Each structure stands twice: as structure tokens, then as C-alpha cells.
Amino acid sequence: MSEIKYQLIKIEIPESEEKVRFSADTDRLYEQVTGIMISMPESDIRASLELSINNTELFPEDYETKLLMTTENVAPDDRFYSVICEAKGSRIEGKLQDAGKSRSYPYTALLYLRLENTSKV
């Protein structure tokens, strides 16, 4: 049996081609980060992401966010890029670099983490 929580990290992009650093901690009550997804307010926004959890690099600098995005035609459970990392209050650090293609600024990018507890029942 699995217990799931979706943790949201909001990343404010104030202007074109801005590079924004962000950090957060995962929920201490959950054991693992099992998925990551990013959502942009416009489907044609281009950006790159650098992301690490507990100093372990998941996505290197200049990793294209479009590789972590889906559409509403994809089932919610299938929208997440699968990873396995310890949660339990782990430190998340990253950098989002806007490519200057948005129709309007500022905007907010949403980074979703799927957290899970697995119990052996």
C-alpha cells in the first residue's frame, strides 16, 4: 500500500531571460520523492532547469523543461518523470533559466514533486 502527496514549489520568473535560483525542503513525513513534473502558464514557454536533491544532481544545468512537461491529454499518474530519492526533509536546490519566449512577464513556473510512503502490509 502506498501513501502519496504532491508537493508544489512555485518559481517566480520576473522578466525575460531571467535566471532564478530556488530552494525548498521536502515534507519530512514522506520517505521518497518518486516523480517530478514542471508546468508553465503557456505551453510554448522555453526554459532550462538545473535541479539537485541533497546535493545529488538530478538534472544538469541547461536541462530543457519541455522534457518534464506534458499536456492535459496525458493521464495525471503518467505526467511525472520517475525518480527515486530520499524525501524526509531533503533539501531541494535548483535554477530555472527563462529563454525569453513568454508572451508576458512576470510568470510562475510550477514544479511538482510526487512524494510517497510505502508500507509493507
Summary of the structure (lengths in Angstrom):
residues: 121
radius of gyration: 14.6
end to end distance: 6.8
largest distance: 50.4
contacts: 341
relative contact order: 0.44
helix: 6%
strand: 57%
